Amino acid sequence: MLQNAQSIGRKHSSSSAIHDAMNPVRGIRDEITRKGGVPKNHFRENQRQLKVLQEKVKQKKQSDELEAQQKKTRATGSADKFTHVPSRLYLSTGSAGTRATPASASALGSAPSSGGSTRAKAPVKPNFNTSGRAAAPSTKAGMTRSASSGSITTEAAVPERKTALGKMPKYLTQRKEEWAREEEEKRQRQIEQETWPPGTVPVPEEERLSTLAYLQQSQKALLLELSRFPITLQPSNVQRYKRKQEVEEKLREIEKGIDVYSQERVFMTKM
């Protein structure tokens, strides 16, 4: 026991114990520094991680923009690639046989026969039917005979483009204008509704005018009835005195209603 007490006394009276008592540890960072370590700089580490995160976001944004641009370029290129390609119908009718041009037709018509003698071309006589009218042209008028093979081919009609290439059709333009008008009307209604008192809706114009006309008509009837009462009415006549007060009260209420419904916009509580 004596030895333990002496060791404890020496420990408490040592210079390190006195130093620790005079300079207490102030937090974990101070303790790490006193032990010879270097505390971690969390502020610098947070800044570094933030820069790394910003760089990743920037790279992702650039890659998304590049991918969108490539998709747009591919879509435009695929549309322009087949602009000058003719239709299959035109190719099939054009390759069936070579059409005879006016020059070749005249050359064939004026070529001499193999016997060496030329014949005068007989004039074409119109074909009249029994009613005296010229016969209808043959259905083969729209066909041409090939000079080389003699095959008959029909001339294909190239479809006429109603809208210029790259221009929006008229019906789509009209539809876009309709959408724009609808959006503008919706926006105007929303702006107008913001000015309404909360929990109310406007009274329709037709209903406002009809109510105002009814109130004015009731006012005229009550004024006429009030004019029939004498100027000075004795309270002894209880019934007439009470009726006059009722008429005057109704007139005051009707005048308030007329003042309200005479305004351009009247609101009522939403049901």
Secondary structure as a PSIPRED ss2 file (coil, helix, strand):
# PSIPRED VFORMAT (PSIPRED V4.0)

   1 M C   1.000  0.000  0.000
   2 L H   0.000  1.000  0.000
   3 Q H   0.000  1.000  0.000
   4 N H   0.000  1.000  0.000
   5 A H   0.000  1.000  0.000
   6 Q H   0.000  1.000  0.000
   7 S H   0.000  1.000  0.000
   8 I H   0.000  1.000  0.000
   9 G H   0.000  1.000  0.000
  10 R H   0.000  1.000  0.000
  11 K H   0.000  1.000  0.000
  12 H H   0.000  1.000  0.000
  13 S C   1.000  0.000  0.000
  14 S C   1.000  0.000  0.000
  15 S H   0.000  1.000  0.000
  16 S H   0.000  1.000  0.000
  17 A H   0.000  1.000  0.000
  18 I H   0.000  1.000  0.000
  19 H H   0.000  1.000  0.000
  20 D H   0.000  1.000  0.000
  21 A H   0.000  1.000  0.000
  22 M H   0.000  1.000  0.000
  23 N C   1.000  0.000  0.000
  24 P C   1.000  0.000  0.000
  25 V C   1.000  0.000  0.000
  26 R C   1.000  0.000  0.000
  27 G H   0.000  1.000  0.000
  28 I H   0.000  1.000  0.000
  29 R H   0.000  1.000  0.000
  30 D H   0.000  1.000  0.000
  31 E H   0.000  1.000  0.000
  32 I H   0.000  1.000  0.000
  33 T H   0.000  1.000  0.000
  34 R H   0.000  1.000  0.000
  35 K C   1.000  0.000  0.000
  36 G C   1.000  0.000  0.000
  37 G C   1.000  0.000  0.000
  38 V C   1.000  0.000  0.000
  39 P C   1.000  0.000  0.000
  40 K C   1.000  0.000  0.000
  41 N C   1.000  0.000  0.000
  42 H H   0.000  1.000  0.000
  43 F H   0.000  1.000  0.000
  44 R H   0.000  1.000  0.000
  45 E H   0.000  1.000  0.000
  46 N H   0.000  1.000  0.000
  47 Q H   0.000  1.000  0.000
  48 R H   0.000  1.000  0.000
  49 Q H   0.000  1.000  0.000
  50 L H   0.000  1.000  0.000
  51 K H   0.000  1.000  0.000
  52 V H   0.000  1.000  0.000
  53 L H   0.000  1.000  0.000
  54 Q H   0.000  1.000  0.000
  55 E H   0.000  1.000  0.000
  56 K H   0.000  1.000  0.000
  57 V H   0.000  1.000  0.000
  58 K H   0.000  1.000  0.000
  59 Q H   0.000  1.000  0.000
  60 K H   0.000  1.000  0.000
  61 K H   0.000  1.000  0.000
  62 Q H   0.000  1.000  0.000
  63 S H   0.000  1.000  0.000
  64 D H   0.000  1.000  0.000
  65 E H   0.000  1.000  0.000
  66 L H   0.000  1.000  0.000
  67 E H   0.000  1.000  0.000
  68 A H   0.000  1.000  0.000
  69 Q H   0.000  1.000  0.000
  70 Q H   0.000  1.000  0.000
  71 K H   0.000  1.000  0.000
  72 K H   0.000  1.000  0.000
  73 T H   0.000  1.000  0.000
  74 R H   0.000  1.000  0.000
  75 A H   0.000  1.000  0.000
  76 T H   0.000  1.000  0.000
  77 G H   0.000  1.000  0.000
  78 S H   0.000  1.000  0.000
  79 A H   0.000  1.000  0.000
  80 D H   0.000  1.000  0.000
  81 K H   0.000  1.000  0.000
  82 F C   1.000  0.000  0.000
  83 T C   1.000  0.000  0.000
  84 H C   1.000  0.000  0.000
  85 V C   1.000  0.000  0.000
  86 P C   1.000  0.000  0.000
  87 S C   1.000  0.000  0.000
  88 R H   0.000  1.000  0.000
  89 L H   0.000  1.000  0.000
  90 Y H   0.000  1.000  0.000
  91 L H   0.000  1.000  0.000
  92 S H   0.000  1.000  0.000
  93 T H   0.000  1.000  0.000
  94 G H   0.000  1.000  0.000
  95 S H   0.000  1.000  0.000
  96 A C   1.000  0.000  0.000
  97 G C   1.000  0.000  0.000
  98 T C   1.000  0.000  0.000
  99 R C   1.000  0.000  0.000
 100 A C   1.000  0.000  0.000
 101 T C   1.000  0.000  0.000
 102 P H   0.000  1.000  0.000
 103 A H   0.000  1.000  0.000
 104 S H   0.000  1.000  0.000
 105 A H   0.000  1.000  0.000
 106 S H   0.000  1.000  0.000
 107 A H   0.000  1.000  0.000
 108 L H   0.000  1.000  0.000
 109 G H   0.000  1.000  0.000
 110 S H   0.000  1.000  0.000
 111 A C   1.000  0.000  0.000
 112 P C   1.000  0.000  0.000
 113 S C   1.000  0.000  0.000
 114 S C   1.000  0.000  0.000
 115 G C   1.000  0.000  0.000
 116 G C   1.000  0.000  0.000
 117 S C   1.000  0.000  0.000
 118 T C   1.000  0.000  0.000
 119 R C   1.000  0.000  0.000
 120 A C   1.000  0.000  0.000
 121 K C   1.000  0.000  0.000
 122 A C   1.000  0.000  0.000
 123 P C   1.000  0.000  0.000
 124 V C   1.000  0.000  0.000
 125 K C   1.000  0.000  0.000
 126 P C   1.000  0.000  0.000
 127 N C   1.000  0.000  0.000
 128 F E   0.000  0.000  1.000
 129 N C   1.000  0.000  0.000
 130 T C   1.000  0.000  0.000
 131 S C   1.000  0.000  0.000
 132 G C   1.000  0.000  0.000
 133 R C   1.000  0.000  0.000
 134 A E   0.000  0.000  1.000
 135 A C   1.000  0.000  0.000
 136 A C   1.000  0.000  0.000
 137 P C   1.000  0.000  0.000
 138 S C   1.000  0.000  0.000
 139 T H   0.000  1.000  0.000
 140 K H   0.000  1.000  0.000
 141 A H   0.000  1.000  0.000
 142 G H   0.000  1.000  0.000
 143 M E   0.000  0.000  1.000
 144 T E   0.000  0.000  1.000
 145 R E   0.000  0.000  1.000
 146 S C   1.000  0.000  0.000
 147 A C   1.000  0.000  0.000
 148 S C   1.000  0.000  0.000
 149 S C   1.000  0.000  0.000
 150 G C   1.000  0.000  0.000
 151 S C   1.000  0.000  0.000
 152 I E   0.000  0.000  1.000
 153 T E   0.000  0.000  1.000
 154 T E   0.000  0.000  1.000
 155 E C   1.000  0.000  0.000
 156 A C   1.000  0.000  0.000
 157 A C   1.000  0.000  0.000
 158 V C   1.000  0.000  0.000
 159 P C   1.000  0.000  0.000
 160 E C   1.000  0.000  0.000
 161 R C   1.000  0.000  0.000
 162 K C   1.000  0.000  0.000
 163 T C   1.000  0.000  0.000
 164 A C   1.000  0.000  0.000
 165 L C   1.000  0.000  0.000
 166 G C   1.000  0.000  0.000
 167 K C   1.000  0.000  0.000
 168 M C   1.000  0.000  0.000
 169 P C   1.000  0.000  0.000
 170 K H   0.000  1.000  0.000
 171 Y H   0.000  1.000  0.000
 172 L H   0.000  1.000  0.000
 173 T H   0.000  1.000  0.000
 174 Q H   0.000  1.000  0.000
 175 R H   0.000  1.000  0.000
 176 K H   0.000  1.000  0.000
 177 E H   0.000  1.000  0.000
 178 E H   0.000  1.000  0.000
 179 W H   0.000  1.000  0.000
 180 A H   0.000  1.000  0.000
 181 R H   0.000  1.000  0.000
 182 E H   0.000  1.000  0.000
 183 E H   0.000  1.000  0.000
 184 E H   0.000  1.000  0.000
 185 E H   0.000  1.000  0.000
 186 K H   0.000  1.000  0.000
 187 R H   0.000  1.000  0.000
 188 Q H   0.000  1.000  0.000
 189 R H   0.000  1.000  0.000
 190 Q H   0.000  1.000  0.000
 191 I H   0.000  1.000  0.000
 192 E H   0.000  1.000  0.000
 193 Q H   0.000  1.000  0.000
 194 E H   0.000  1.000  0.000
 195 T C   1.000  0.000  0.000
 196 W C   1.000  0.000  0.000
 197 P C   1.000  0.000  0.000
 198 P C   1.000  0.000  0.000
 199 G C   1.000  0.000  0.000
 200 T E   0.000  0.000  1.000
 201 V E   0.000  0.000  1.000
 202 P E   0.000  0.000  1.000
 203 V C   1.000  0.000  0.000
 204 P C   1.000  0.000  0.000
 205 E H   0.000  1.000  0.000
 206 E H   0.000  1.000  0.000
 207 E H   0.000  1.000  0.000
 208 R H   0.000  1.000  0.000
 209 L H   0.000  1.000  0.000
 210 S H   0.000  1.000  0.000
 211 T H   0.000  1.000  0.000
 212 L H   0.000  1.000  0.000
 213 A H   0.000  1.000  0.000
 214 Y H   0.000  1.000  0.000
 215 L H   0.000  1.000  0.000
 216 Q H   0.000  1.000  0.000
 217 Q H   0.000  1.000  0.000
 218 S H   0.000  1.000  0.000
 219 Q H   0.000  1.000  0.000
 220 K H   0.000  1.000  0.000
 221 A H   0.000  1.000  0.000
 222 L H   0.000  1.000  0.000
 223 L H   0.000  1.000  0.000
 224 L H   0.000  1.000  0.000
 225 E H   0.000  1.000  0.000
 226 L H   0.000  1.000  0.000
 227 S H   0.000  1.000  0.000
 228 R C   1.000  0.000  0.000
 229 F C   1.000  0.000  0.000
 230 P C   1.000  0.000  0.000
 231 I C   1.000  0.000  0.000
 232 T C   1.000  0.000  0.000
 233 L C   1.000  0.000  0.000
 234 Q C   1.000  0.000  0.000
 235 P C   1.000  0.000  0.000
 236 S C   1.000  0.000  0.000
 237 N C   1.000  0.000  0.000
 238 V H   0.000  1.000  0.000
 239 Q H   0.000  1.000  0.000
 240 R H   0.000  1.000  0.000
 241 Y H   0.000  1.000  0.000
 242 K H   0.000  1.000  0.000
 243 R H   0.000  1.000  0.000
 244 K H   0.000  1.000  0.000
 245 Q H   0.000  1.000  0.000
 246 E H   0.000  1.000  0.000
 247 V H   0.000  1.000  0.000
 248 E H   0.000  1.000  0.000
 249 E H   0.000  1.000  0.000
 250 K H   0.000  1.000  0.000
 251 L H   0.000  1.000  0.000
 252 R H   0.000  1.000  0.000
 253 E H   0.000  1.000  0.000
 254 I H   0.000  1.000  0.000
 255 E H   0.000  1.000  0.000
 256 K H   0.000  1.000  0.000
 257 G H   0.000  1.000  0.000
 258 I H   0.000  1.000  0.000
 259 D H   0.000  1.000  0.000
 260 V H   0.000  1.000  0.000
 261 Y H   0.000  1.000  0.000
 262 S C   1.000  0.000  0.000
 263 Q C   1.000  0.000  0.000
 264 E C   1.000  0.000  0.000
 265 R C   1.000  0.000  0.000
 266 V C   1.000  0.000  0.000
 267 F E   0.000  0.000  1.000
 268 M E   0.000  0.000  1.000
 269 T E   0.000  0.000  1.000
 270 K C   1.000  0.000  0.000
 271 M C   1.000  0.000  0.000
